[in-house]
Amino acid sequence: MFLTITTTGTSERPATDLGFLLHKHPDKAQRFSTSHGTAHLLYPEADAERCTAALLLEVDPVALVRRGRGKGRGGAPDSALAQYVNDRPYAASSLLAVALSTVFSSALRGQCKARPELPERPLPLRIEVPALPARGGAALVERLFAPLGWAVTAEPVPLDERFPQWGDSRYVRLVLEGELRLADALRHLYVLLPVLDDAKHYWVTPDEVDKLLRSGEGWLEHHPEQRLITNRYLARRWSLTRSAMERLELARLAETDDAEVEEIDNAVEEPAAEYAADPAEQEGQPEQPEQGGQPEQVERGERGGVEPEEESAPRPVSLAVRRRAAILEALRGAGASRVLDLGCGQGQLLGELLKDARFTEIVGIDVSIRALNEAARRLRLDRMPERQSARLKLTQGSLAYTDSRLTGYDAAVLSEVIEHVDPSRLPALEYAVFGAARPTAVVVTTPNVEYNVRWESLPAGQVRHPDHRFEWTREEFGHWARGVAERHGYAVEFRPVGPEDPEVGPPTQLALFRQDGGETRTTTTTTNTTTPSKEAAA
């Protein structure tokens, strides 16, 4: 099997610059050992006007069988004859892709020590592959290469020219022409050759995801056939494909927002010990069930027994627990059964929703892969009973963009989400949720910055979490919520969460939006959330 790479040039920019880019001198014929044979590199022509590099891979069939441990193409069991009678020595496949990475490793990385400026220069390139397996035919070859800037010629190879009635084989003669950087061209080939063959000569492991994303950087996240490419490259291993697709979506979102991936995948954690709802309590009380509990204060009797203390004060209920209880109460009051948890984080609210059978469909959305993985781990999704797991879906998505998957739900929850969004991005979030998705009801909670003075352990002027972009007063939150309701046809009702201080209000403020067929109404409801009921904990 072989391929050729050809470029043209002038006396000012000679075509022989290809030798610098490939790190291989045109005057030398070179050999390289690979795990399944020998790769040969030579230059059939090399002058200022035209230069061609030819890579020939001489496959050792015996080594292929031995290293495959008796398995057939793609690592799948096959007949004994197919181990020896196959197209591996003749047609481009993952074997040739591995040879590309072995012989042209520096060129693939876009490095050229002798001429550092060359890798960034687009070249007029012509790449020919005489025999390329194409599961999907010439049409699929066009769909894969054309979006990358190539002019594609894919001529089907007949099964036998003497018998045209037999039709075409699954092989094509491929010619790619275009003006691209050499590193990009090699990366396209490295990924798409095994994709078209739809088989790999080695077992696909998780590190193949890194290889795919590294070679696909800058083009795969926008490719219209992204899912097909990912699925085939990873040998249809569903878990690896899902991981790759999630990381590609993160890369796309980061590029759209002109940000780093780490900024998007920030996985904001809910503190294990949030501020107690009672300002008299110190910061850092552990989260407890809504009913409150008796601390295990014990003393040993004369016989070594353990007896509970006669009287002990209940531990304070954390604000996080009270907030979830208030959200559940609002959802029940709205009659919701199909619920979106937008910005679900590590799944604390999802767990509470699952406990109540009235919530028949629960979808957790978060942009952070790490947060979704942690939510799946905490909820023990892999060990959850089938009937319960059927009610829950975890999905990656950004609230800054409209998403057709979010339409048609009874309610959506934005619990402690808006304060993590830059103020300039709030209008986009508003439209995505209230304008495009338009659930029947929306529950929004956010900290009340006025209440911060009641916590002595919170330094003056500091917000409650380092990732908070802002924290609003009651007036600021009310102004925003009423504006949202008016712009999108909702009625809004405000509720306190936690004990309401007569001077600074509650620690958390909640707004319940409901679709309103008439004029927008604004009401304020005082709800006692100091001691959540057992129903709220269910």
N, C-alpha and C positions, 0 to 999 in steps of 0.2 A: 504494500500500500504506500502511496506517496501523495504529496501535494507540492505545488510550486507557488512561489511568491515573486511577483514581477513588479518593478517600478521603472519609470522613465525619468530622465533628467536633462540638464543642460550643462554647458561647460562651467557656469557659475555654481550650479547645484547638481553635481554629478550623481547619476543613478547609483554609483558604487557606494554612496553614503549608506545604502542598505547594509553593507558589510559592517559598518560601525554600529548600526542599530542592533544587528543580530549578534554582534561580538564574534563574528566569524569571518576570517579573511577570505576574499573571493579567490585568491590564488591557491587555496588549500582545499583538498578533499578530506573531510574529517569523519571519524567514527565515534559513536557513543554507545555504551552498554546500557540496556534497559532490562527490566525484570523479565521481559518476554522475548528478547531478541536484540538486534543491533540496529541502531539508527545511523544512517549515512547522510551527510550534508555536503552538497557540491553546488557549484555555480556553472550551469551550462553556458551562460553568457554574462559578461561583466565589463561594461565600458561606460563612458560618461552618459550616453544616450539611453542605455537600457541595461538593466541588471536583473537576473533571475536566480533565486535561491531555491534549490530542490531538496526536499526532505524525503528520504526513502526509509521506510521501516521494514526490516527483514525479520519476520516473526519466526520464532522457533516453536513449531507446533508441540514438540515434546515438553518444552518448558511451560507452555500454556496449559497443558493437561496436568502436569505435576503441580504447578502453582495453584491450579483451580481445584485441586484435590478431588478430581473426578466429577466436578460439576460442569454443567453446560454453560451456554452463553447467558450472561446476566446473573450468574450465580444460582440459577435454578436447575434442579435435577433434569437431566436429559438422557437420551439413549446413549449407549456406549459408542455407537458409530459416530454420532454427532460430535463427540469429543475430538475426533480426528478428521472428519469430513465436514468442514465449515468454511465460511468466507473470511475468517479472521486474518489470514495472510494477504488478502487481496483488496478488501474494502476498508475504507476509512471508518474508524470506530473509536471507542474509548482508549484502545491501544495507541492510536495515533495522537489522541489528545494528551495522553501521558508523555509520549515522546516529545510533543511540542513543549510541554512544561519542563522537560529534562534538558533539551537542547537549547531552548530560547528562554531560559529562566529570567535573565536580566532584561531581555526585551519585553517580556510579559509584565515586568514590574515598571517598565518605562524608565530604565536606567541606562546611561551611556557615559562612562567616565571619560572617555577620550573626547567626546563631543557632547557636553551636557545639554546643549540647546536643541539637538536633533530630536529627542523623543517627543517634544511638544509640537513638532512641525508636521502638519498633514502631508501625506504623500499620495501621488496617483498610484493606486495599487490594483493589481489584477491577481486574483488567487484562483487556482484551478485544482479541483479534486476529481480525478477521472472516474472513480467508482465510490459513490457515497450511498450507503443504505438510507432509505428515506421512508420510514413507516408513516404514511400519510401522503406520500406522493410529492410530485413537483409543486403542487399548490401549497403544501405545508412548508416546503423549503422557502418559497416566496414569502409566506407569512412570517417566517422567523427572521429572515435576513433583510428584507426590504425596509422595515421600520428603523433599521440601524444605519441607513444611508447607503446601502448597497444597490447597485443595479444587478439583478439576479438573472442568470440563465441556468435553468435546470432541465436538462434534456433526459427524458426517460431512456433507459437502456433496454432494448428488446431482449426477451428471453433467448431467442435464437433468430438471427437475421435471416436464416434460411427458411424459417417457418413463421412469417409475420402473424399468422392466425393465432399463434400462441399468446400474442399480446406482449405487454411490457413487464419487465421484472420490477422489483422494489428498489432498484438502484438507479441513480441519476448521475449524469456528468455535470458537475457544478462549476460554474464560472461566476466569480464575484468581482465587480469593478466599482471603484469609488475612491474618493479622496478622504482618507482617514489617517489618524495616527496609527503607526504600526502596532503599538501596544494594544490599542482598542481592537484592531483587526484580529490579533492573536487571541485576545480574550473571548471574542465572539466565537472563534473556531473552537477554543478549548471547552466552552460550555455547550455549543450547539451540535458539534459532531456526535457526541454520545446521545444527545437528546434525539436527533434524527434517527440514529440507529436503534434507540429505545432499549439499549442493553449495556451492561457494564461487565467487564471481565473480572471484577473484584467485588468483594462484599462491601456494601455501602454502610458506613458508620457515621455517627453524629458529626465527626470533623468534616464530613463532606459538605455540611451546611456552610461552614466557614469558607471552604474553598469556593463554593458557588457564589456566596455574597462578595467575596474578595474579587473574583473574576467578573462578577456582574455589576460591580459598583459603577454608578453613573449611567447605566442603561437598562438594567433588568427591572429596577423599580418602576419604570415607566413603560415597559414593553407590553403591548396588547395581549401577547400570549404568555404572560408571566406565569400564570398557574400551570399551564401545560409544560413549560420549560422546567419549572421547579419540580413538578411531579415526576417527570421523566428522568431528569438529572439525578434525583434522589431515589431512583428505582421504585417509585410508587410506595415508598414507606411513608405512611400517613403522618406519623408523629413528627418525622423530620420535615416533611412538606409543610405542615402547620407551623412549625418553628420558623422555617425560612420565610414563609409568607408574612408572619407577624413582624419579623425583623425588616423585611422589605417595606412593609407599610410604615413602620417607624422611620425608615430612611426617607420615604416619600414625604411624610408629614414634616420631618425636620427640614428637608430642602424647601418645602413650600413656605415654612415659617422662617426660613433663613436662620436656622438654629442648629445646634449640635444634637445628635441623637440622645446624648446623656441628659440634655435639658428636657427633652420630650418624655423620655422614659425615667421620670424622677421618682415614681413609686412612693408618694408621700404616705408615711405611716401615721396611723392614729396612735398617740402615746399610750403605752400600756397603763399609765396612771395619769388620767386627765384631772384637771382641776375639780375638786369636789364641788357639788352644787351649793353647799352651804359655805358662805364666805368665812364663817368662823373656823372652818376646818383648814388645815394646811394643804398646800399643793402636794400632789403625789399620792393621794389615797388610791388604793387599788380598786379596780372596777368590780362591782358586785351585782348579783341578780337584783331585779327590780324590787322584790319583796323585802330586800334588806336581809341581813343574816346576823346570827349571834357569833361573836368572835370566840375562837376556841381557847378561852382562858380557863385553865384547868389547874387543879392542885391535887397532889397525891395524898390519899388517906393513910391511915396507919398500916393498912394491909397492901399498900401499893396500888390501890384502885385509882381510877380517874373519875372525878366528879365535876360536873359543870359548876361554875360560879353561880351563886344564887341570883345575882342581878348583874347584868352587863348591858351597856348601851349598844344599840345597833350601829353597825358601821355605816358611814355616810354613803349614799348612792351616788355614783359618779355622774358627771354631766353627760358623758357619752351614752350611758344607759338611759337617762331621762330623755335625751334627744331622740333616741330610737323609739322609745315608748310614745313620744309625742307624734312622731312621724307615722307610726302604725295606727294611732288613734285617728289621725287625719285621713289616712288611706281608707280605713274602715268606714269612717263617716262619709267619704266620697263614694262608697260602694264599689271600689276598685277591685278587680280580680286579676287583670293583666297589667303588670307593673314593670317599669324601667327604673333601674338604679343607675343613674348617670354619674360617672365618676365613682364607681363602686369601691375603688381602693382594694383593701384586703378582705372585703366580703363580710364585715360585721353585720351590716343591715341585711344583707342577703340571708344570713343565717337566721335572723329573726323572722323574716318573711317566710322562710321555708317551714317554720314551726306552725304557721297558721294555714290551714287547708283552704281557706277562702281565696288565697292568692294562688290561682291555678297556673299562671305563667309568669315567671320572674326572669328578667334579663339584666345581667350586670354588664355595663359598658365602661371601659377604661382605656386610655391611650397607652398605659404602661403595661408592658408584657410581664414585668416582674410582679406588679400588683396583682394581675390576673392569675399568675402561677401561684402566688401566695394565697389568694382567695381559694383556688381549687384545693390547695393543700390544707388550709384551715377547715374548709367545709368537708374534707375527705370525699371529694367528688368521685374519685376512683372506686371508693368502697360504699358509696351511697346506694340505697335500694333503687331498683330501676324505676319504680313508680314515682319516687321523689326526685330522682335525677332528671326525669323527663320534664319536670316543671321548671328546671333551672338551665339557663344558657349563659355562658361567659363569652363576651365578644370584644375584640379590640376595635376602638373607634375614637375619633376626636370630636369633641363637642363644638369645635370651631367651624365645622363644616356640616352641611346638610347631609342627611343619611336616610335613604328610603327605608332602611331596616327598622327605623324608629317610629314609623307611622302606624296609626291604628290601635294604640294602647290606651287603657283606661286612665293610667296615671304615670307620672314620671317624678322621680325624686332627685333633687340636687342638694344633697346633704353635705354641708361644709365644703362646697365646691367653688362657688363664685369668687371667694376671697383668694383662691389660688390662681385666678385668671388675671392677666394684665388688664387694667381698665380699658385700654384701647381695643381689646379683643372681646369685651363684654357684648357689644352689639352683635357680633357674629354668633356668639353663644345664644343670645336672646332669639335671634332669627331661627337658628337651627332647631331650638327646642319649641318655642312658642309659635313661630311662623311656619316652619316646615313640618316638624313632627306633629305638633298640635294634639297632644294627649288631652283627654277630657279634663283631667286635673293635674296640677303640678304643685309639688311641695318643695319649698326652698328654705333651708336653714343656713344661718350665718352668725358669727359671733357679734355680740353687742359690745362695741369698744368702750362704751360708757361704764360698763360693769367691771372693767379691768382694774379700776382703782380699789375694788373690794378685795383683791388678792395682794397681800403684802409681799408675797414671794415673786410677783411679776414686776420687774423694774419699770418705773414710770417711762412712758413713751414707747415701750416695746410691745409688739404684737404677740399673740399667743403661740404662733408657730413661725419659724424662720422662713417658711415658704409663702406666707401670706403676703399678697401684693398690697392689700389694704384691709382695714376693718372699719365697718360703718357704724355710725350712731343710729339710733332708732329713726331719727328724722331722715337721714340719708338713705337708709334702707327703704323706708316708706316711700320716699320720692321716687326711687328707682322702681320699686314694685308697682306703684300706681301707674307710672309711665308705661311699663311693660303691659299691664292689664289693659290700659286704654288703647295702646297701639295694636293689640292682637285680639281684642274682644273677649277678655276674661274679667270676672269679678275676683277681687282679692280680699282675703281676710287675714288678719294678723293675730298671732297667738304667742304668748310667752312660753319659754322652756326653762324650767328651773325656778327657784324662788324669786319672786318679783320684788326688787328693792324699791321703796317708794321714791327714792331720789334718782337712781341710775337705771332702773328697770331690771329685766331678767338677764342672765348671762348669755343666753342664746335667743335669737329672734326667729320666728317661723312665719312664713307667708304661705297661705293655701290659695292657689289660683284655681278657679273653675270656669269652664267655658260659659259665656253669658250670651244669651240670645238677644238681650236688649242692652240698655245702658249700663256701663260699668259701675259696679257698686264697690264701696270700700267699707269694711267693718272691722272692728277690733274685738276679739274674744279673750277673756281671761280664763285660762285653764289651770287648774291646780295640778301641777306636775311634781309637787314635793314628794309625794309617796305614790309612785305609779301602781296601778292595780295589777292583780294577778292576770286579768284578761289581757292587759297590755304586754305582759311577759310571754304570753302563749305563742 
